[in-house]
């Protein structure tokens, strides 16, 4: 389950992973190939773990909350290099 920590606490559920939620604003098809691989490779190179949830119109990334800002910076560099 992905839900706010306050909701998990209210339900008495354990919190297994505190994450920063990053939504990719790139429109991607659920059958497209390569977007998840490119994003996960860039984050892996920076040693940032990532859980991906592919949505119909946007993909959502969940990274360790302490590394959220760093992950956004990595993704911005990836986006800049892709547009060159």
Backbone as XML, in Angstrom:
<?xml version="1.0"?>
<chain id="A" units="angstrom">
  <residue number="1" name="UNK">
    <atom name="N" x="0.838" y="-1.174" z="0.000"/>
    <atom name="CA" x="0.000" y="0.000" z="0.000"/>
    <atom name="C" x="0.885" y="1.240" z="0.000"/>
  </residue>
  <residue number="2" name="UNK">
    <atom name="N" x="0.494" y="2.189" z="-0.753"/>
    <atom name="CA" x="1.158" y="3.491" z="-0.746"/>
    <atom name="C" x="0.151" y="4.480" z="-0.172"/>
  </residue>
  <residue number="3" name="UNK">
    <atom name="N" x="0.501" y="5.041" z="0.959"/>
    <atom name="CA" x="-0.390" y="5.993" z="1.590"/>
    <atom name="C" x="0.409" y="6.910" z="2.517"/>
  </residue>
  <residue number="4" name="UNK">
    <atom name="N" x="-0.169" y="8.047" z="2.874"/>
    <atom name="CA" x="0.530" y="8.948" z="3.788"/>
    <atom name="C" x="0.838" y="8.246" z="5.112"/>
  </residue>
  <residue number="5" name="UNK">
    <atom name="N" x="1.981" y="8.565" z="5.684"/>
    <atom name="CA" x="2.390" y="7.925" z="6.938"/>
    <atom name="C" x="1.369" y="8.138" z="8.044"/>
  </residue>
  <residue number="6" name="UNK">
    <atom name="N" x="0.762" y="9.320" z="8.099"/>
    <atom name="CA" x="-0.234" y="9.589" z="9.140"/>
    <atom name="C" x="-1.409" y="8.616" z="9.026"/>
  </residue>
  <residue number="7" name="UNK">
    <atom name="N" x="-1.794" y="8.290" z="7.803"/>
    <atom name="CA" x="-2.891" y="7.340" z="7.606"/>
    <atom name="C" x="-2.487" y="5.946" z="8.071"/>
  </residue>
  <residue number="8" name="UNK">
    <atom name="N" x="-1.252" y="5.545" z="7.747"/>
    <atom name="CA" x="-0.766" y="4.229" z="8.177"/>
    <atom name="C" x="-0.734" y="4.155" z="9.704"/>
  </residue>
  <residue number="9" name="UNK">
    <atom name="N" x="-0.247" y="5.205" z="10.335"/>
    <atom name="CA" x="-0.206" y="5.223" z="11.803"/>
    <atom name="C" x="-1.610" y="5.130" z="12.388"/>
  </residue>
  <residue number="10" name="UNK">
    <atom name="N" x="-2.546" y="5.883" z="11.814"/>
    <atom name="CA" x="-3.926" y="5.872" z="12.315"/>
    <atom name="C" x="-4.541" y="4.478" z="12.208"/>
  </residue>
  <residue number="11" name="UNK">
    <atom name="N" x="-4.143" y="3.725" z="11.203"/>
    <atom name="CA" x="-4.650" y="2.365" z="11.019"/>
    <atom name="C" x="-3.855" y="1.328" z="11.816"/>
  </residue>
  <residue number="12" name="UNK">
    <atom name="N" x="-2.760" y="1.766" z="12.435"/>
    <atom name="CA" x="-1.916" y="0.853" z="13.198"/>
    <atom name="C" x="-1.031" y="-0.012" z="12.333"/>
  </residue>
  <residue number="13" name="UNK">
    <atom name="N" x="-0.807" y="0.430" z="11.089"/>
    <atom name="CA" x="0.021" y="-0.344" z="10.162"/>
    <atom name="C" x="1.482" y="0.055" z="10.299"/>
  </residue>
  <residue number="14" name="UNK">
    <atom name="N" x="2.393" y="-0.887" z="10.117"/>
    <atom name="CA" x="3.816" y="-0.548" z="10.174"/>
    <atom name="C" x="4.223" y="0.269" z="8.949"/>
  </residue>
  <residue number="15" name="UNK">
    <atom name="N" x="5.168" y="1.158" z="9.142"/>
    <atom name="CA" x="5.715" y="1.946" z="8.035"/>
    <atom name="C" x="7.013" y="1.267" z="7.626"/>
  </residue>
  <residue number="16" name="UNK">
    <atom name="N" x="7.009" y="0.711" z="6.433"/>
    <atom name="CA" x="8.156" y="-0.056" z="5.967"/>
    <atom name="C" x="9.145" y="0.775" z="5.167"/>
  </residue>
  <residue number="17" name="UNK">
    <atom name="N" x="8.683" y="1.889" z="4.599"/>
    <atom name="CA" x="9.553" y="2.702" z="3.756"/>
    <atom name="C" x="8.997" y="4.119" z="3.717"/>
  </residue>
  <residue number="18" name="UNK">
    <atom name="N" x="9.777" y="5.085" z="4.208"/>
    <atom name="CA" x="9.391" y="6.493" z="4.114"/>
    <atom name="C" x="9.966" y="7.047" z="2.829"/>
  </residue>
  <residue number="19" name="UNK">
    <atom name="N" x="9.092" y="7.550" z="1.972"/>
    <atom name="CA" x="9.540" y="7.933" z="0.639"/>
    <atom name="C" x="9.138" y="9.344" z="0.268"/>
  </residue>
  <residue number="20" name="UNK">
    <atom name="N" x="9.968" y="9.934" z="-0.587"/>
    <atom name="CA" x="9.601" y="11.162" z="-1.283"/>
    <atom name="C" x="8.901" y="10.702" z="-2.557"/>
  </residue>
  <residue number="21" name="UNK">
    <atom name="N" x="7.810" y="11.363" z="-2.894"/>
    <atom name="CA" x="7.005" y="10.987" z="-4.062"/>
    <atom name="C" x="7.306" y="11.966" z="-5.178"/>
  </residue>
  <residue number="22" name="UNK">
    <atom name="N" x="7.847" y="11.457" z="-6.265"/>
    <atom name="CA" x="8.179" y="12.275" z="-7.440"/>
    <atom name="C" x="7.288" y="11.814" z="-8.585"/>
  </residue>
  <residue number="23" name="UNK">
    <atom name="N" x="6.574" y="12.750" z="-9.184"/>
    <atom name="CA" x="5.739" y="12.423" z="-10.332"/>
    <atom name="C" x="6.419" y="12.938" z="-11.587"/>
  </residue>
  <residue number="24" name="UNK">
    <atom name="N" x="6.660" y="12.044" z="-12.532"/>
    <atom name="CA" x="7.244" y="12.450" z="-13.807"/>
    <atom name="C" x="6.139" y="13.091" z="-14.639"/>
  </residue>
  <residue number="25" name="UNK">
    <atom name="N" x="6.411" y="14.265" z="-15.151"/>
    <atom name="CA" x="5.390" y="14.974" z="-15.923"/>
    <atom name="C" x="5.422" y="14.614" z="-17.397"/>
  </residue>
  <residue number="26" name="UNK">
    <atom name="N" x="6.303" y="13.701" z="-17.769"/>
    <atom name="CA" x="6.362" y="13.202" z="-19.142"/>
    <atom name="C" x="5.185" y="12.268" z="-19.343"/>
  </residue>
  <residue number="27" name="UNK">
    <atom name="N" x="4.413" y="12.492" z="-20.398"/>
    <atom name="CA" x="3.315" y="11.567" z="-20.707"/>
    <atom name="C" x="3.925" y="10.317" z="-21.315"/>
  </residue>
  <residue number="28" name="UNK">
    <atom name="N" x="3.643" y="9.183" z="-20.709"/>
    <atom name="CA" x="4.202" y="7.930" z="-21.226"/>
    <atom name="C" x="3.101" y="6.893" z="-21.373"/>
  </residue>
  <residue number="29" name="UNK">
    <atom name="N" x="3.240" y="6.097" z="-22.393"/>
    <atom name="CA" x="2.324" y="4.997" z="-22.650"/>
    <atom name="C" x="2.724" y="3.827" z="-21.765"/>
  </residue>
  <residue number="30" name="UNK">
    <atom name="N" x="1.757" y="3.106" z="-21.225"/>
    <atom name="CA" x="2.084" y="1.971" z="-20.364"/>
    <atom name="C" x="2.845" y="0.878" z="-21.108"/>
  </residue>
  <residue number="31" name="UNK">
    <atom name="N" x="2.816" y="0.903" z="-22.422"/>
    <atom name="CA" x="3.526" y="-0.101" z="-23.213"/>
    <atom name="C" x="4.837" y="0.428" z="-23.783"/>
  </residue>
  <residue number="32" name="UNK">
    <atom name="N" x="5.190" y="1.660" z="-23.444"/>
    <atom name="CA" x="6.434" y="2.217" z="-23.979"/>
    <atom name="C" x="7.637" y="1.505" z="-23.365"/>
  </residue>
  <residue number="33" name="UNK">
    <atom name="N" x="8.734" y="1.571" z="-24.071"/>
    <atom name="CA" x="9.952" y="0.882" z="-23.635"/>
    <atom name="C" x="11.051" y="1.918" z="-23.421"/>
  </residue>
  <residue number="34" name="UNK">
    <atom name="N" x="11.727" y="1.854" z="-22.287"/>
    <atom name="CA" x="12.923" y="2.645" z="-22.082"/>
    <atom name="C" x="12.857" y="3.729" z="-21.022"/>
  </residue>
  <residue number="35" name="UNK">
    <atom name="N" x="11.687" y="4.318" z="-20.788"/>
    <atom name="CA" x="11.614" y="5.417" z="-19.820"/>
    <atom name="C" x="12.005" y="4.946" z="-18.427"/>
  </residue>
  <residue number="36" name="UNK">
    <atom name="N" x="11.395" y="3.876" z="-17.963"/>
    <atom name="CA" x="11.707" y="3.368" z="-16.624"/>
    <atom name="C" x="13.167" y="2.965" z="-16.527"/>
  </residue>
  <residue number="37" name="UNK">
    <atom name="N" x="13.693" y="2.353" z="-17.572"/>
    <atom name="CA" x="15.096" y="1.935" z="-17.578"/>
    <atom name="C" x="16.027" y="3.133" z="-17.481"/>
  </residue>
  <residue number="38" name="UNK">
    <atom name="N" x="15.743" y="4.191" z="-18.233"/>
    <atom name="CA" x="16.594" y="5.379" z="-18.207"/>
    <atom name="C" x="16.562" y="6.050" z="-16.837"/>
  </residue>
  <residue number="39" name="UNK">
    <atom name="N" x="15.378" y="6.173" z="-16.280"/>
    <atom name="CA" x="15.234" y="6.813" z="-14.966"/>
    <atom name="C" x="15.911" y="5.982" z="-13.888"/>
  </residue>
  <residue number="40" name="UNK">
    <atom name="N" x="15.651" y="4.688" z="-13.883"/>
    <atom name="CA" x="16.237" y="3.853" z="-12.836"/>
    <atom name="C" x="17.755" y="3.760" z="-12.976"/>
  </residue>
  <residue number="41" name="UNK">
    <atom name="N" x="18.275" y="3.772" z="-14.201"/>
    <atom name="CA" x="19.727" y="3.739" z="-14.398"/>
    <atom name="C" x="20.380" y="5.012" z="-13.867"/>
  </residue>
  <residue number="42" name="UNK">
    <atom name="N" x="19.769" y="6.159" z="-14.135"/>
    <atom name="CA" x="20.322" y="7.435" z="-13.652"/>
    <atom name="C" x="20.313" y="7.471" z="-12.125"/>
  </residue>
  <residue number="43" name="UNK">
    <atom name="N" x="19.226" y="7.019" z="-11.524"/>
    <atom name="CA" x="19.156" y="7.014" z="-10.059"/>
    <atom name="C" x="20.100" y="5.969" z="-9.468"/>
  </residue>
  <residue number="44" name="UNK">
    <atom name="N" x="20.222" y="4.820" z="-10.112"/>
    <atom name="CA" x="21.133" y="3.782" z="-9.630"/>
    <atom name="C" x="22.579" y="4.273" z="-9.666"/>
  </residue>
  <residue number="45" name="UNK">
    <atom name="N" x="22.931" y="5.004" z="-10.718"/>
    <atom name="CA" x="24.287" y="5.546" z="-10.809"/>
    <atom name="C" x="24.584" y="6.475" z="-9.636"/>
  </residue>
  <residue number="46" name="UNK">
    <atom name="N" x="23.558" y="7.158" z="-9.146"/>
    <atom name="CA" x="23.703" y="8.052" z="-7.987"/>
    <atom name="C" x="23.491" y="7.304" z="-6.667"/>
  </residue>
  <residue number="47" name="UNK">
    <atom name="N" x="23.336" y="5.981" z="-6.750"/>
    <atom name="CA" x="23.118" y="5.139" z="-5.570"/>
    <atom name="C" x="21.834" y="5.512" z="-4.824"/>
  </residue>
  <residue number="48" name="UNK">
    <atom name="N" x="20.778" y="5.853" z="-5.581"/>
    <atom name="CA" x="19.482" y="6.189" z="-4.999"/>
    <atom name="C" x="18.503" y="5.081" z="-5.361"/>
  </residue>
  <residue number="49" name="UNK">
    <atom name="N" x="17.966" y="4.413" z="-4.349"/>
    <atom name="CA" x="16.983" y="3.370" z="-4.617"/>
    <atom name="C" x="15.681" y="4.012" z="-5.069"/>
  </residue>
  <residue number="50" name="UNK">
    <atom name="N" x="14.904" y="3.268" z="-5.841"/>
    <atom name="CA" x="13.688" y="3.824" z="-6.418"/>
    <atom name="C" x="12.655" y="2.732" z="-6.640"/>
  </residue>
  <residue number="51" name="UNK">
    <atom name="N" x="11.439" y="3.029" z="-6.265"/>
    <atom name="CA" x="10.305" y="2.167" z="-6.575"/>
    <atom name="C" x="9.431" y="2.929" z="-7.554"/>
  </residue>
  <residue number="52" name="UNK">
    <atom name="N" x="9.107" y="2.308" z="-8.674"/>
    <atom name="CA" x="8.356" y="2.962" z="-9.740"/>
    <atom name="C" x="6.940" y="2.406" z="-9.796"/>
  </residue>
  <residue number="53" name="UNK">
    <atom name="N" x="5.984" y="3.313" z="-9.906"/>
    <atom name="CA" x="4.599" y="2.928" z="-10.164"/>
    <atom name="C" x="4.215" y="3.616" z="-11.471"/>
  </residue>
  <residue number="54" name="UNK">
    <atom name="N" x="3.979" y="2.807" z="-12.499"/>
    <atom name="CA" x="3.612" y="3.358" z="-13.803"/>
    <atom name="C" x="2.120" y="3.637" z="-13.811"/>
  </residue>
  <residue number="55" name="UNK">
    <atom name="N" x="1.781" y="4.864" z="-14.180"/>
    <atom name="CA" x="0.384" y="5.249" z="-14.277"/>
    <atom name="C" x="-0.012" y="5.445" z="-15.729"/>
  </residue>
  <residue number="56" name="UNK">
    <atom name="N" x="-1.286" y="5.631" z="-15.958"/>
    <atom name="CA" x="-1.788" y="5.803" z="-17.321"/>
    <atom name="C" x="-1.221" y="7.070" z="-17.951"/>
  </residue>
  <residue number="57" name="UNK">
    <atom name="N" x="-1.168" y="8.160" z="-17.206"/>
    <atom name="CA" x="-0.702" y="9.427" z="-17.770"/>
    <atom name="C" x="0.635" y="9.898" z="-17.190"/>
  </residue>
  <residue number="58" name="UNK">
    <atom name="N" x="1.012" y="9.389" z="-16.039"/>
    <atom name="CA" x="2.262" y="9.798" z="-15.391"/>
    <atom name="C" x="2.850" y="8.601" z="-14.663"/>
  </residue>
  <residue number="59" name="UNK">
    <atom name="N" x="4.162" y="8.614" z="-14.527"/>
    <atom name="CA" x="4.831" y="7.614" z="-13.709"/>
    <atom name="C" x="5.190" y="8.261" z="-12.382"/>
  </residue>
  <residue number="60" name="UNK">
    <atom name="N" x="5.177" y="7.458" z="-11.335"/>
    <atom name="CA" x="5.459" y="7.958" z="-9.997"/>
    <atom name="C" x="6.667" y="7.218" z="-9.447"/>
  </residue>
  <residue number="61" name="UNK">
    <atom name="N" x="7.587" y="7.967" z="-8.880"/>
    <atom name="CA" x="8.801" y="7.400" z="-8.304"/>
    <atom name="C" x="8.774" y="7.609" z="-6.801"/>
  </residue>
  <residue number="62" name="UNK">
    <atom name="N" x="9.166" y="6.612" z="-6.079"/>
    <atom name="CA" x="9.254" y="6.699" z="-4.628"/>
    <atom name="C" x="10.702" y="6.420" z="-4.248"/>
  </residue>
  <residue number="63" name="UNK">
    <atom name="N" x="11.365" y="7.431" z="-3.715"/>
    <atom name="CA" x="12.772" y="7.348" z="-3.344"/>
    <atom name="C" x="12.891" y="7.628" z="-1.852"/>
  </residue>
  <residue number="64" name="UNK">
    <atom name="N" x="13.991" y="7.221" z="-1.220"/>
    <atom name="CA" x="14.141" y="7.516" z="0.203"/>
    <atom name="C" x="13.950" y="9.014" z="0.463"/>
  </residue>
  <residue number="65" name="UNK">
    <atom name="N" x="13.155" y="9.329" z="1.456"/>
    <atom name="CA" x="12.786" y="10.724" z="1.705"/>
    <atom name="C" x="14.016" y="11.624" z="1.882"/>
  </residue>
  <residue number="66" name="UNK">
    <atom name="N" x="15.056" y="11.115" z="2.494"/>
    <atom name="CA" x="16.264" y="11.912" z="2.718"/>
    <atom name="C" x="17.008" y="12.217" z="1.417"/>
  </residue>
  <residue number="67" name="UNK">
    <atom name="N" x="16.684" y="11.504" z="0.344"/>
    <atom name="CA" x="17.391" y="11.699" z="-0.920"/>
    <atom name="C" x="16.490" y="12.270" z="-2.007"/>
  </residue>
  <residue number="68" name="UNK">
    <atom name="N" x="15.311" y="12.728" z="-1.622"/>
    <atom name="CA" x="14.340" y="13.229" z="-2.582"/>
    <atom name="C" x="14.841" y="14.386" z="-3.424"/>
  </residue>
  <residue number="69" name="UNK">
    <atom name="N" x="15.421" y="15.394" z="-2.792"/>
    <atom name="CA" x="15.921" y="16.556" z="-3.539"/>
    <atom name="C" x="17.058" y="16.152" z="-4.474"/>
  </residue>
  <residue number="70" name="UNK">
    <atom name="N" x="17.916" y="15.284" z="-4.008"/>
    <atom name="CA" x="19.024" y="14.801" z="-4.842"/>
    <atom name="C" x="18.485" y="14.027" z="-6.052"/>
  </residue>
  <residue number="71" name="UNK">
    <atom name="N" x="17.446" y="13.218" z="-5.832"/>
    <atom name="CA" x="16.845" y="12.459" z="-6.927"/>
    <atom name="C" x="16.263" y="13.395" z="-7.985"/>
  </residue>
  <residue number="72" name="UNK">
    <atom name="N" x="15.610" y="14.464" z="-7.540"/>
    <atom name="CA" x="15.060" y="15.437" z="-8.485"/>
    <atom name="C" x="16.192" y="16.064" z="-9.302"/>
  </residue>
  <residue number="73" name="UNK">
    <atom name="N" x="17.305" y="16.378" z="-8.664"/>
    <atom name="CA" x="18.449" y="16.961" z="-9.380"/>
    <atom name="C" x="18.984" y="15.979" z="-10.428"/>
  </residue>
  <residue number="74" name="UNK">
    <atom name="N" x="19.075" y="14.703" z="-10.073"/>
    <atom name="CA" x="19.534" y="13.679" z="-11.011"/>
    <atom name="C" x="18.583" y="13.617" z="-12.210"/>
  </residue>
  <residue number="75" name="UNK">
    <atom name="N" x="17.291" y="13.650" z="-11.951"/>
    <atom name="CA" x="16.307" y="13.567" z="-13.028"/>
    <atom name="C" x="16.340" y="14.811" z="-13.918"/>
  </residue>
  <residue number="76" name="UNK">
    <atom name="N" x="16.599" y="15.970" z="-13.336"/>
    <atom name="CA" x="16.718" y="17.187" z="-14.142"/>
    <atom name="C" x="17.936" y="17.111" z="-15.067"/>
  </residue>
  <residue number="77" name="UNK">
    <atom name="N" x="19.035" y="16.543" z="-14.555"/>
    <atom name="CA" x="20.216" y="16.372" z="-15.416"/>
    <atom name="C" x="19.925" y="15.382" z="-16.536"/>
  </residue>
  <residue number="78" name="UNK">
    <atom name="N" x="19.200" y="14.328" z="-16.229"/>
    <atom name="CA" x="18.825" y="13.347" z="-17.254"/>
    <atom name="C" x="17.954" y="13.999" z="-18.322"/>
  </residue>
  <residue number="79" name="UNK">
    <atom name="N" x="17.010" y="14.803" z="-17.907"/>
    <atom name="CA" x="16.132" y="15.482" z="-18.843"/>
    <atom name="C" x="16.918" y="16.447" z="-19.733"/>
  </residue>
  <residue number="80" name="UNK">
    <atom name="N" x="17.864" y="17.167" z="-19.126"/>
    <atom name="CA" x="18.688" y="18.112" z="-19.902"/>
    <atom name="C" x="19.536" y="17.357" z="-20.916"/>
  </residue>
  <residue number="81" name="UNK">
    <atom name="N" x="20.103" y="16.233" z="-20.543"/>
    <atom name="CA" x="20.956" y="15.487" z="-21.477"/>
    <atom name="C" x="20.121" y="14.858" z="-22.600"/>
  </residue>
  <residue number="82" name="UNK">
    <atom name="N" x="18.873" y="14.526" z="-22.326"/>
    <atom name="CA" x="18.015" y="13.930" z="-23.347"/>
    <atom name="C" x="17.573" y="14.943" z="-24.385"/>
  </residue>
  <residue number="83" name="UNK">
    <atom name="N" x="17.560" y="16.225" z="-24.006"/>
    <atom name="CA" x="17.111" y="17.265" z="-24.944"/>
    <atom name="C" x="18.265" y="17.852" z="-25.756"/>
  </residue>
  <residue number="84" name="UNK">
    <atom name="N" x="19.488" y="17.381" z="-25.503"/>
    <atom name="CA" x="20.656" y="17.893" z="-26.254"/>
    <atom name="C" x="20.757" y="17.240" z="-27.612"/>
  </residue>
</chain>
